Amino acid sequence: MQCMGTDADLISQLLAFAQGQITQKRLANWCREQRAVWPPGVVSLVHFLVDPVPNRALELLSAAGALREWLAQAQHLHPAQRMLLQRGIGGLCLEAAALLMHAQRYAAADALSLLVLDLAPELSEAWLLLIQLMLLQGRGQQAQDTLLDALELFPTDIKLLSLQAQLWLQHGQGQQALARFEQLVRQRPTQPEAWLGLGNLRHSLGDLSGVKAAYSQALILAPNHPGILNNYGQIQHRLLDHDAALRAYQMALSQAPGLVEAWNNLAALYLDQADLVQARAALSRALSLQPGYAPAWVNAGVLEGLGGNLDAARQHFARARELAPQLPEAWREEAALLLEHHSPQAAGRLLQAGLVHLPANPELCWLSARVLALQHQEQAAEQMGEQALKLAPNPFRVLQLTLGWAEAHFLDPPLTQSSWLTHVSEALRDQPLHPIGPAELLQELRYLPELLWNLTYISDRPFKDLRMALAARFALDDAFVPNPPRRKRLRLGVQVSPGHEGIFMGLGYPLLAQMMDVELVLIGSVERLRPHVNSDCLLLSMPPQLPAAVRKLRSADLDLLYFWEVGSNSLNYFLAFFRLAPVQFTSWGTPLTSGIPNLDYFVSSALTEPASAQDHYSERLLLTPGLPHFCPQPVYNPANRQDLGLPVGPLYVCLQNPLKLSLPFIAALAKLLQQDPDAQILLLGSSQPWVQAKAQAALAPFVASGRLQWLPAPLSRERYLAILAQADVALDTQECSGGLTSDEALMLGVPLVSLPGASARNRLALGRLRALDLDDWAVSDWDAYVKQAMALAHPGPQREAALGLLHARKDRLVQNPESPRQFAALLQQMAQEIGLWD
């Protein structure tokens, strides 16, 4: 091959090397000989062509080389024709450079882009690709300088302006970018790309209505433009119109079957619909088209996370960050997944690294604030949250910052907790009401602090007004009116959140399974529920995303829907805002009013509620005469203390969720250890590091004394029951009383001490004691609590009498046949009141 020192020669040499006709050494020598001829950076191509060139890039280089050879011999061409062909050669090389970039051959693509600029400097796409390559290689300042040079040549190029807007956004200058694009649209109102760019920018700023308006205008101007259709599908997805989103993606792909962005967005839509099979197929197509497309690797990580494959998910997220460290979701989604798996420290480290690359990204700042709150750094959380709000204001974040961070107040002094709750109540009362709709909520749903919605474990005050004021901040329901057919048997759905099946199987299911006049449908994790239910019980899988869950519950054709818990996580809180069945109610899964208008009833017990109980509920309160549960006798293999590794001495146990601990309860434990020198205390640990860390810090002095021990979580049920059976006394927490734990202690013959409060959530143990006519084990203050516990723990007449009474009466708690009949009567009453039952 003759070397003439022209651009055709370079293309030919590269092609010959890719086809194995010359060696790398020969190519390197040739490039060194031509160093003075070619633009800076072209020679470095040789160092990145050791591996085979991607097939399509090889074809493009071959076509460019053949065309350039012909052009060199075509002396008859007019200069304008020659310039046009020269530009075509540049375009072929540019596409090859893009393919090299997607194959992560960044330096090779970089050098080829420089060659294109030498061949055809009027190609703005070459400038754009070169800048993108600089960003991918972490050369941010050089990219900004090159972008300014490009904009001097192409001041109205939409793609270059869009890239500039993205960089402004990353540096917290979103309004400056918006003003620039709005000016451009006024100057070029008939250019669809201008409206597309404006819509993209508004999307980044969270202006969803503005996004839809801009994309709609772009579609009027270019109804078959695949890029606009793809982006229009994205905004319809965000606005929960999944059918419109699906149509837009399908139309985009009919116009451009190789549009990787549309395949990836289609996968995201299927993920939100919990259709993992279709999502995997769409992602497979996206990654086959472009293996280096980072957003598809992010969605692949989300897919594996939904399937419970944490390691695989993290590998995919890491791959996405390797490809595109400037991609916020590559950091955000893994951090959110780590939080779901109770790893705030790991999430915090990841977010710190992400903020190095994206210091002004509002989503990373917002999620970092969440992590700081979980680490009890309230001031730092507030500062980071304010930074996120400044970067991208939205009504949800305004609400969150107004309320503060509930987690930071776990195990705070009661006066501090009370002060915070007073602030929350006043803020909700005084803040202008701007209801938050589904689209805004869904953007934040995965990152919500659960305790903000639950509040069950903060203070012992009633929460009706506070929770109603909080619920009023959301406008989530639509005009759906369920209309199930009249049936001989009521169709009762029960929504059980994943991870909460254990308490449901202990308290809820045994009661519901006894009701013969009810067709029972359990909605949750089929895999977790199936081993514990009767074969005739209908099970429906519960999608983890709110829109898919709403559709699934509505399609179940229910007469009544029982939300087993409302507020223990974000999904089961916000689901209750939607009308999913003619009758919707809740009960003791979370013994606290929801404040949500679409929850019609709350079922409780006359044994538990005070006289003024209705004042504590936004729902209509219905009471059973007895306890609304049907507990089986606990079954376990007994073991002695020595075999269980338990200490010698009076054994006081509290095996409840550590979130139920409070400083007054801890003070009572301290007094118990002081007044009973032989006392040994067992507490159950938490699987959530942020809970365990603060609880351990508060109890560290007692642990150091060797008289208080933490039992590691999770504790197997067999071991839990065996340890509980060896206790001398079970200690009930006060701000949130024990339900199933109280039942099991009493059924195992273990005396229980309780300090009831003013509302049902701190009177659950009292209801059990009343059912056994053992009310005197419920005391009125902490001094009496310690005194009663010691009297029941130590051998003597009082303990012997107490054990005798408990042994004689404990069977009242075991599968009381009146409980199912009483509960079924309330269900029939609910149905009759709206005409579903005669």
N, C-alpha and C positions, 0 to 999 in steps of 0.2 A: 504494500500500500504506500503510495507516494505521499510524502508530507509536504504540503505547500504553505502551511501557516495560515490557513483561512478557517472561518467558522465551519465550513463544510468538512474540513479536515478533522476538526475536533470531534464533530458528531460522528464521523466515520471511524475515528480511532476508538471512541467510546463504544460504538456498536461492535467493532471488531473484538474488543476486549470482552464485552458481554457475551459474544458468541464463541469465545474461546480461541479466536484466530491469532491473537497476540497475547503475550504474557503481561502480567502486571508490571514486571521490571521494564519491559520494552515501552509500555505506555507511560510509566513514570519518567523514563529517559526522554521520551518525546515531549512530554509536558515541560520538563526542565528546559529543553532546547527552545520551547516556544514561550517561556515565561514572560518575555518582554512584549509578546504580541497580544496576549489575552488580558482581559480585565482582571483586577485583583479578585481572588477567591475561586476562579475557575479551575486553577491547577489542583486545588484541594479535592476536586471531584474524585481523583484517582484513588484517594485513600478510603473512599466509602463505596467502592465498586468491587470489593473483593467477593462479596456475596452476589448471587445472581440478581440482575435487575428484575423487578416485577414484570411479568409478561406484558401487561398493557403498556408499561413505560418503554419496554424494549420495542414494541410495535411503533410507538410514537416516535422514538428516536430514529428508528429505521425509516419511517416515512419522512421525517424531517431531513435526514441525510440524503435520501434519494431526491427529494425536492430541491435541496440546496445544490446537489451535483448538477441537476438539470438547469437550474438557474444560472450556475457559473458558466454554462456553455451557451445559454440563450442570449446572444448578443443583440438580437433584433428587438428586444422588449423595450417599450416606452418606460421612462423613469417611474411614472406613476404605477404602471403594471409591476415593475420590479419591486417597488416599495410595498405594494399590496402582497406580493408573494413573500417578501421578506417578513412581513407581519404574520403571514400564515405559518411560516417556519417557526417564528417566535411563539405563536399560539400552541403549536404541537409540543415544543420544548417546555412551554409553561405547564401544559397538562401533564407531561412526564414529571416535571418538578413537583406538581401537586400529588401525584401518586407516590413519589419518593417520600414526600412529607408524611403521607398517611401510613407509609411503611416504616416510619421513624428513622428514615435515612436523612436526618435534618441537614447535615452539612452538605451532603450531595445535592439535596433539593435547593439549598441556599446558593451553592455555586451555579447550579443550572439556572436559577432565577436571575442571577447576575448576568449570565450569558444572554438570557432573554432581553434584559434591559439594554444590553449592548446591541442586540439585533433589532429590537423594536421598542425604543424608550417610550413610545406613545401608548404602550399597553398598560393601562392603570392596574389591570389584574396582576401584572408582574410585581408592581410596587406593593400591592396588597398582600400577595403571597410572601414576599420577602419580609414584610413587617410581621406577619403571622409567625413566620419561622423564627424571627428574632425573639418574639414573645415566648414561643415554646422552648427556646434555649435559654430563657432567663435574661435576655439582653434588653431589659425594659427601657432604659434611657436611650439606647441606640434606636430602638423601635420608635419611640416618640419623636426623636429627631428626624428619622427617615420619613415618618408620617407627615411631619410638617413640610418636608421637602416635596413629598408627593402632592400634598394639598396645594402647594404653590403652582404645580403643573395642572392639577385637576381640582379646582376649588369647589366644584359642585358634584363631584363623584359620590353617589349615594353610599357605596360600600366603604369607601375611605372615611366618609363622614360618620357612618355607623360605627366603624372601628374606633374613631376618635371619641364618639359618645361613650362607648364601652370603657375606654380608658378613663374618661372623666368620671364615669360612675364608680370605677374602682378607687378613685381618689376623692370620692365624696362630693363631686361637682355635678350631681344629677340635674339640678335646675338649669345650670349653664348649658348642658347638653340638650335639654328639652327646648330651651329658647332657640338654640341654633337650628334644630330640626323644624320647629314650628315656622321659623322664618323661611326655611327651604321649601316647605309645603306651600306657603303663600306665594313664593316665587315660581314654583313649578307644580301647580295644582293638578295637572293632567298626567303627571308621571306616577305610575303605580308604585314604583320602587321607593319614592319619597314617602308615600303614605305607609308603606310597609316598614320603612325605617322608623317613622314616627311611632307606629304601633309597637315595634320591638322595644323602643326606648320607654314608652309608657308602661309596657309589661314589666320591665326591670324596676320601674318606680312604683309598681303596685296599683296603678290606675286602670282597673279592669274595664270599667265602662268606656274610658277613653281608648283603650286598646281595641275593643270591639268596634268602635266607631271608625277608627283609622283603618283596620283591616277590611271592614265592610266597604269603605270607600275605595280601597285598593282593588277589591274584587269587582266592583262596578266597572273600574277601568280595565281590569285584566281578569275576566272570570275564569280562565283556564290556567292561570299562572300557578305552577305546582308549589313554588315557595310560599306564595300568599295563601293558597289553600291549606298548606301544612300549618302555617302560623295561625290561621283562622281556626283550624281544628284545635290547636293548643288552647286558645282563649275560650272556646266553647267547652273544652274539657274542664278548665278552671271554673267556668260558670255552671258546671254540673249538667250541661246538656250533652250527655254522652252520645246520644243518637246523632246529633248534629256534628259532633267531633268525629265520629266514625265515618260519616258520609264525607266530610272534608278530607280526611286522610285517604280514604279510598279513591276519591277524585284526584287527589294529588298524585297518588301512585299509578292511577290509570294514565296520567299525563307523563309521569316520570318514574317508571318502575324501579329505577336505580337510585331514587332519592332516599339516601340513608337516614336523613333526619325524620322523614315521615314514617319509616319502618320503626325507628326508635320511639317516636311519639305514640305510634299505634301500640307498641309494647307497653308503654306507660299507661295508656288507657285500659288495656287488658289487666294490668296489675291492679289498677284501682277497682276493677270489676271482679277481682279475685279469680280471674281466669288465667291461671298460671300456665296452662298448656299453650293457649294462644299467645301469651306473652313470650314464652320461651321460643316459639316458632318465629315470631316477629323479630326478636333479638338475634336469633340465629341468622335470619336473612340480613339484618343490618350489619352484623359483624362479618358475614361472608362478603358483603359488598365493600366494606371498609374495616378491616381488622383493627385499625388504629383509631377508630372513632370513640373517643373517651366517654361521651354521654351514654352510649350503649353499654359500656362496661359498668357505668354507675347503675343503670337499670338492671343489669345482670346481677350486681351485688344486692340490690333491693329484692330481686326475685329469690336469690338464695337465702336472704334473711327471712323472707316470708315462709320459706320452706324449712326454717330452723337450722340451716347450714351456716353457722357463724363463721367458721374458718374460710369456707369458700367465698362467702360474701366479702370478707375483709380482703381476700386476695384480689377480687375483682375491683374493689374500691382502690386498692393500692395500684393496680394496673391503670385505672383511670387517671390517678394523680401522676403516675409516671408519664403518661401520654400528654396530660394537660394540667399542670400544677395550678393554673389560673382558673380552673373550673370549680366554682364554689360547691356544687352538689357533690363533687368527689370527696370533699372534706365533711360536708354537712351530713350526708346520709350515713356515713360510717359512724360519726359521732352520735347521731340519733340512735343507731342500732346499739351502740355500746351503752347508751343510757337505758335502753329497753332491757339490756342484760345486766343492769345494776353495776356498771363499771364507769362511774363518773370521773375517776382519776384518769383512766385511759382516754376517755372522751375529752377531758380537759387538755391533756398533752397533745392530742391530735389537733384540737382547735387552735392551740397556741402555734403549732407548726403551720396551720392553714392561714392564720392571720399574718404570718411573716410574708406569705405570698399575696394575700388579699387583705391588707390592713384596714380597708374601708368597706369591706363587704358587710352589709347590715345583717344578713342571715347568720353569718358566722359570729358576729358580735352578739346577736340575740341569743344564740344557742350557748355561747360562752357565759352570758349572764345567767342562764339557767343552771349551768354546771357550777358556777361560783355560788349560787344560792344553795345547791345541794351540798356544797362544802362549807356551808354556814358562814360565807363571806358576804354578808348582806350589803355592806357599803360598796364593795367592789362590784357586786352583781348589779346594784342600782346604777353605778357609773357606766358599766358596759351596756346596760339596757338603754340608758339615755343616749349613748353614742349610736346605738342601732336605730333608735327612734329619730335622731337627728339626720341620719343618713337616708332613711326611708320611712317617713311617717305613715302609720296606718292606725285605724281605730282600735284594733285589738291590742297593739303594743301600748297605746295610750292608756287603755284600761288596765293592762298588766302592771305598768309602772305606777299607776295610781294606787293600785291595791298593794303593791309590794310582793314579797316572796314568802309564801307561807312556810316553806321548809326551814327558813332561817329562824323561825320561832319555835321549832321543836325543842322541848325541854328548856324554854325560857322561863323566867319567873312569872307567876300568874299575873302580876300587875303589868308586866311588859306585854304578855299575850293579850290582856284585856285592852290595853292602850292601842295595840295594833288593830284589834277588831273594832274598836270605837272609831279609829281613823278610817278603816275600810267602810264602815256603815255611813259615816259622814261623807266620804268621797263619793260613794255611789248615790247618795241623796243629792249632792250638790253638783256633780258633774253633768254637763249637758248630755242628753240622751241621743246618741247616734248609734242605732242598733247595728250590730255586726251581722252580716249575712253569711251564707254558707261558703261563698268563694273566699272571703277574707279569713274565715275560720279554718277552712281546710288547709290553707297555706301554713297555719301554725299548729295544726292538730297533733302532729307527732311530737311536738316539743313542749307540750303544755305541762306545767307543774300539777301533778295529780291533786295535791292537797289544796290547791287553790279552789278546786271544785268540791272537794269533799268536806274539808274543815272539821271532820268528825273528831280529830284528835287534838284540836286546839281549843282549850278552855272548856268549861262545863256549861256555858250559857246556851239558851235556846237560840236557834239560828233562823227562824222563819223569815223575819223582815230582811235579814241580810241575804239569804238565799233567793228570795223573791226579787230583790233589787238586782242581784247579780244576773238572774235569769232574764230579767227585762232588757239586759244589754245585748241580747241575741235575737235576731229575727230569722229563724231557721225553717219554720213550717211553711208548707204550701197549701193549696186548696184541696188536697186529697181527702176524699170522704170514703172510708171503707164501707162496704155493703155486702157482708157475707150472707149466704143463704141461711134460712132458719133450719135448724137441725134438731134431732131428738137429744143429742148430747152436745154440751158446750165444748167448743174447741179452744183449749187453753194453751197458749204459747208461754214458755218461760225462757227468758234471755239470760244465759249464764256466761259471764266473761271468762275467757281463757285464763287459767291460773287460779281461778276461784271455785273450781269444781269441788274441792275437798269440803269446804264449809257448806256448799249446797247439798252435797250428798249426805252430810251429817244432819242438817237441819231441815232443808226444803224438800228434797225428793221423797224421803220416806213418807212424809205427810201427803204429798200430791199423788203418789202412786196408789194410795188407799181409796181415792175418790172414784167410785165406779161410774158416776154419771158424767164424767169429764173425759174427753179425749185429750190426752197430754202430748204436747209437742215441745221437745227440748231443743233450744237453738244455741249452739256454742261449738266447742271443739268435739267433733264426733269421736275422734280417737280417744280422747280423755273421758268422755261420758259413757261410751258404749259398754266398757267392762263392768259398769256399776248399775245398769238399769235393766228393767225387764225387757224381754224380747219383743213385746208388743208396743213398746214405747217408741214413738216416731222421733227420729233425730234429724235435725237440719244443721248443716255446717254454717258457721257464723263468719262472714268475711271480715277481715281486720280493718277495712276502709269504710268510712261513714257512708258514702253514697251507695256502695254495693250492699252494705248491711241494711240500709233503708229499703232498697228494692227487694232484698231477700225476705225481709220480714213482711213487707206488704204482699208479696206473692204467696205467703203461707196461709192466707185466707183465714185469719184468726177471729174468734169472737172476743176473747180477752187476752191481753198480753201482760204478763207478770215480769216486771224488771226486778230480777233477784237482787241486784245492787244498782244504785244510782250514785255515781260519783267516786267509786273506787278507782276508776280510770277515766280518761277523757272520752273514750268511745261510748261507754255505757251512760255517761252523763249526757252527752249531746244527742244520742239516739232518742232519748225520752222527749226531746223537743218536737219530734215529728209524730204526726198522727199515723199510727201503724195498724191499729185495731180499734173497733168501736169503744172498747173499755180498756184502759191502761191503768195499772196500779203497781204499787211496790209494797214492801213490808220490811222484815227484819234483816234482810241481807245487808242493808245500811240503815240502821235505826234512827233516821234523821230526815226531816222533810226535805224535799228536793227544791221547792220553790218554782217548779216548772209547770206552766199552765196545762200542758197536755197530759199530765199525770192526774188521774181523776180521783183515785182513792189511795189511802194508806191503811193497811191492815195491821193491827196491833192487838194487845191483850189487856183486858181489864185488870189483870193482876200486876201489870207493869206501869200503866199510865196513871198520872195524877189526875185530880178532878178537873183541872183546867186544860186537859191535854189538847183539845181541838185548837186552842190558841197557839200551839206550837207547830201546826201543820198548815201548809197551803192546800194540800189535798183534803178531801173529805175523809175524816177518820172513822173507820169501822173497827169494832172491838169484838174479839172472841171472848167468851167467858173464861176459858182456860188458856193454855199456852198454844200458839199456832205452830206446833211442830209435833213430830211423831218419831221420837228417838229410839233406835234399837239399843239393846244392852251392849256396851262395848265388849268386844271379843279380843283377847290377847293372851299371850303366854306369860303367866306370872313369873317374876324373878325377884330374888332378895336384893337388899341394898348392896351387899358385897359384890354380887355378880354384876350389878349395874354400875359399880364404881361410885356409889353415892356416899356422902359423908355420914358419920355417926352423930347422933344428937337430934333434937327436935327439928324436923325438916319442914320448912315453909317454902312453898313453890308458887310461882306465877309463870305459867307457860303460855301467856298471851302474846300477841303481836307487840314487840317493843315500842311501836309507835304509840301505844296506849299508856306508856310511862309518862309521869309528870313529876315535877319537882316536889309537890306535896306528898306524892306516893313514895318518892325516894327518901324524903325526910322521915316518913313513917317507918321505912325499912331501917334507917339509921337508929331510930328510937327503939325499934324491936331488937336490933343487935345489942344496943346498949343495955336494955332492961332484961334481956334473956341471954346471959353469957354463954349458954350452950347452943344458941340458935344457929342453924345453917339455912342459907337461902339459895334457891335455884331460880334462875331466870332464863328464858328462852332468847337466844340471840336472833339477829336479823340477817337475812341474805342481802339486804341493801346496805352497802358500805357507808353511805352518808348517815343512815339511822344508827348503825352499830357504832360508828366512830364517836358520835356525840353521846350515846347512851353509855359507852364504856368510859368516856372521860368523866361523866357525871358520877359514875359508880366506882371509879378506880380506887379510892381509899378503902372501900369495903372489900374489893377483890384482893387488895394487898394484905388485908387482915387474914385471908384464908377462910373467911366465913361466908363469902358470897361467890357463887360460881355461875358462869355463863355456859349454857348448853348450846353447842354449835347448831346452826341452822343450815340446811333443813334437817329436821329430826324425823326419822321414820315413824310412821304411826304406831307400829308395834312397840318401839322404844318409848315413844311419848306416853302411851297408855301404861306401860310397865312402870315408868318413873312416877307418873301421876298417882298410880295406885299405892306407891310407897310413901307418899307425902303424909305428914301429920295434919297439915292445914293447907288449903288452897287460898291464895290471896287474890281478891278481885281488884282490878284497877278501877279508878273512880270516874275520870272524865269520859271514858268510853268503856262501859262494863262488858264483862265476858258473857257470851251467849252459849255456844256449843261447849266451850271449855268449862263453864259452870255446870252444864248438864252432865258432862262426863265425870267431873270431880265428884258430884253428888251421887251419880249412879255407881261409882266405884267405892262409895262409902267414905269419901274424904270430906270432912267438914269445910265449909266455905264461909269466909268473912267478907262482908261487903259494906261499902259506904255509899248509899244511893244519893243521886242528885235530883235535879228538878225536872228532868225530861227523860224520855224512854231510853235514850242511848246510855244514860248512866243509872238505869234501873233494871237492866236485863237480868242480873243476878237476883235482884229483889223479887222479880216475878217467879223465879224458880223456888226461892225460899218460901214465898207465900203459898205456892202450890203444895209445899210439904208442911205447911204450918210451922215453919221455923223462922218466923219473922225476926226473932230476937237476935239472930246471927247478923242481921243488917243493923248497923249502928249509925249514930248521928254525928260523930266527929272523929278525928284521927287518934286522939288519946284513947277513946273507947275502942277504936279499931285495933290498936296495939294490944290493949288489955284483953279483948275478946280473942284475938289470935293466940295469945299466950295461954289463955285458959283452955282453949280447945286443943292446943298442941301438947300440953304436959299431962301425964297420967294423973288421974284424980277423979273425984266424983262428978265434976262438971263434964269432963271429957267422956267418961263412961256413959253418963246419961245422954249426952249429945249423940254418941255413936249408936246407942240403943234406939233413939228416936229416928235417926237417919236410916238405920237398917230396916226399921219397920215401915218407913214411908217412901223410900227411894223408888219403889216400883211405880209410884204415881207418875213418874217422869218417863217411864218406859212404855212406849207404844200405847198411849192412852187412846182407846177407841173413840172417845168423844171428840178428839181434836180434828180428825178428818171430816166428821159430820158438821162440826161448827164452821170449819173453813169452807166447805162446799156450800153451806147455807149462805155465806157471805158472797160467794161467787154468783149464786143464783139471784141474790138480791141486786147485785150490780147489773146483771143481765136484764132483770125485770125492769129496772128503772129506765132503761133505754129501749125497751120493747124487744129484746132478743130472746126472752124467755117468758112463758106464760105462768 
